[in-house]
């Protein structure tokens, strides 16, 4: 059985993250900016629900923590 590598690459490149975490990662820079401006987490979660991303406050905060930890690691700062 042979595999068409080009066809496989094309199919994989068309895939998009469908989990809530993947969707959150796409907008996390904007979310973090809004938090810095004083927007409450509850308001952001409500906006996410309106935009079709169903997460609760706890999951949102866990993902925010992971995002910020990744930023600190990338900047060479201790987590």
ZADO-1210 file (C-alpha; in nm, 4 decimals, padded with zeros to 6 digits):
<atoms>
<atom x="00.0000" y="00.0000" z="00.0000" code="UNK" pos="1"/>
<atom x="00.1555" y="00.3301" z="-00.1050" code="UNK" pos="2"/>
<atom x="00.0868" y="00.6664" z="00.0535" code="UNK" pos="3"/>
<atom x="00.0471" y="00.9819" z="-00.1492" code="UNK" pos="4"/>
<atom x="00.2524" y="01.2196" z="00.0668" code="UNK" pos="5"/>
<atom x="00.1328" y="01.5367" z="-00.1064" code="UNK" pos="6"/>
<atom x="-00.2322" y="01.4406" z="-00.0665" code="UNK" pos="7"/>
<atom x="-00.1724" y="01.3566" z="00.2995" code="UNK" pos="8"/>
<atom x="00.0063" y="01.6869" z="00.3638" code="UNK" pos="9"/>
<atom x="-00.2779" y="01.8785" z="00.2014" code="UNK" pos="10"/>
<atom x="-00.5386" y="01.6958" z="00.4085" code="UNK" pos="11"/>
<atom x="-00.3472" y="01.7580" z="00.7307" code="UNK" pos="12"/>
<atom x="-00.2899" y="02.1257" z="00.6536" code="UNK" pos="13"/>
<atom x="-00.6672" y="02.1748" z="00.6219" code="UNK" pos="14"/>
<atom x="-00.7312" y="02.0475" z="00.9744" code="UNK" pos="15"/>
<atom x="-00.8195" y="02.3028" z="01.2398" code="UNK" pos="16"/>
<atom x="-00.8168" y="02.2653" z="01.6136" code="UNK" pos="17"/>
<atom x="-01.1662" y="02.1879" z="01.7285" code="UNK" pos="18"/>
<atom x="-01.1189" y="02.1634" z="02.1033" code="UNK" pos="19"/>
<atom x="-01.2052" y="02.4525" z="02.3291" code="UNK" pos="20"/>
<atom x="-00.8390" y="02.4752" z="02.4304" code="UNK" pos="21"/>
<atom x="-00.7274" y="02.5025" z="02.0672" code="UNK" pos="22"/>
<atom x="-00.9825" y="02.7737" z="02.0007" code="UNK" pos="23"/>
<atom x="-00.8765" y="02.9594" z="02.3142" code="UNK" pos="24"/>
<atom x="-00.5101" y="02.9485" z="02.2130" code="UNK" pos="25"/>
<atom x="-00.5997" y="03.1325" z="01.8926" code="UNK" pos="26"/>
<atom x="-00.7405" y="03.4315" z="02.0812" code="UNK" pos="27"/>
<atom x="-00.5340" y="03.4191" z="02.3992" code="UNK" pos="28"/>
<atom x="-00.3111" y="03.7191" z="02.3128" code="UNK" pos="29"/>
<atom x="-00.6210" y="03.9374" z="02.2732" code="UNK" pos="30"/>
<atom x="-00.7732" y="03.7940" z="02.5918" code="UNK" pos="31"/>
<atom x="-00.4581" y="03.8629" z="02.7916" code="UNK" pos="32"/>
<atom x="-00.4528" y="04.2193" z="02.6614" code="UNK" pos="33"/>
<atom x="-00.8143" y="04.2725" z="02.7719" code="UNK" pos="34"/>
<atom x="-00.7339" y="04.1368" z="03.1183" code="UNK" pos="35"/>
<atom x="-00.4465" y="04.3866" z="03.1399" code="UNK" pos="36"/>
<atom x="-00.7032" y="04.6570" z="03.0569" code="UNK" pos="37"/>
<atom x="-00.9175" y="04.5466" z="03.3505" code="UNK" pos="38"/>
<atom x="-01.1785" y="04.3238" z="03.1878" code="UNK" pos="39"/>
<atom x="-01.3018" y="04.0587" z="03.4333" code="UNK" pos="40"/>
<atom x="-01.2614" y="03.6894" z="03.3591" code="UNK" pos="41"/>
<atom x="-01.6372" y="03.6365" z="03.3865" code="UNK" pos="42"/>
<atom x="-01.6982" y="03.8923" z="03.1120" code="UNK" pos="43"/>
<atom x="-01.4457" y="03.7221" z="02.8853" code="UNK" pos="44"/>
<atom x="-01.6024" y="03.3797" z="02.9431" code="UNK" pos="45"/>
<atom x="-01.9432" y="03.5285" z="02.8545" code="UNK" pos="46"/>
<atom x="-01.7988" y="03.6740" z="02.5332" code="UNK" pos="47"/>
<atom x="-01.6395" y="03.3387" z="02.4509" code="UNK" pos="48"/>
<atom x="-01.9786" y="03.1698" z="02.4920" code="UNK" pos="49"/>
<atom x="-02.1334" y="03.4246" z="02.2563" code="UNK" pos="50"/>
<atom x="-01.8553" y="03.3487" z="02.0072" code="UNK" pos="51"/>
<atom x="-01.9186" y="02.9753" z="02.0222" code="UNK" pos="52"/>
<atom x="-01.6424" y="02.8655" z="02.2599" code="UNK" pos="53"/>
<atom x="-01.8037" y="02.6793" z="02.5463" code="UNK" pos="54"/>
<atom x="-01.5738" y="02.6910" z="02.8493" code="UNK" pos="55"/>
<atom x="-01.6432" y="02.7443" z="03.2146" code="UNK" pos="56"/>
<atom x="-01.4511" y="02.9856" z="03.4343" code="UNK" pos="57"/>
<atom x="-01.2250" y="02.7159" z="03.5808" code="UNK" pos="58"/>
<atom x="-01.1200" y="02.5828" z="03.2391" code="UNK" pos="59"/>
<atom x="-01.0661" y="02.9367" z="03.1136" code="UNK" pos="60"/>
<atom x="-00.8377" y="03.0179" z="03.4058" code="UNK" pos="61"/>
<atom x="-00.6384" y="02.6955" z="03.3631" code="UNK" pos="62"/>
<atom x="-00.5817" y="02.7754" z="02.9968" code="UNK" pos="63"/>
<atom x="-00.4845" y="03.1342" z="03.0809" code="UNK" pos="64"/>
<atom x="-00.2318" y="03.0050" z="03.3351" code="UNK" pos="65"/>
<atom x="-00.0833" y="02.7657" z="03.0782" code="UNK" pos="66"/>
<atom x="-00.0635" y="03.0406" z="02.8171" code="UNK" pos="67"/>
<atom x="00.1164" y="03.2753" z="03.0542" code="UNK" pos="68"/>
<atom x="00.3512" y="02.9995" z="03.1729" code="UNK" pos="69"/>
<atom x="00.4430" y="02.9264" z="02.8131" code="UNK" pos="70"/>
<atom x="00.5146" y="03.2963" z="02.7554" code="UNK" pos="71"/>
<atom x="00.7395" y="03.3107" z="03.0614" code="UNK" pos="72"/>
<atom x="00.9240" y="02.9976" z="02.9516" code="UNK" pos="73"/>
<atom x="00.9736" y="03.1380" z="02.6012" code="UNK" pos="74"/>
<atom x="01.1096" y="03.4603" z="02.7529" code="UNK" pos="75"/>
<atom x="01.3548" y="03.2631" z="02.9667" code="UNK" pos="76"/>
<atom x="01.1852" y="03.3564" z="03.2928" code="UNK" pos="77"/>
<atom x="01.1138" y="03.0962" z="03.5621" code="UNK" pos="78"/>
<atom x="00.7592" y="02.9667" z="03.5781" code="UNK" pos="79"/>
</atoms>
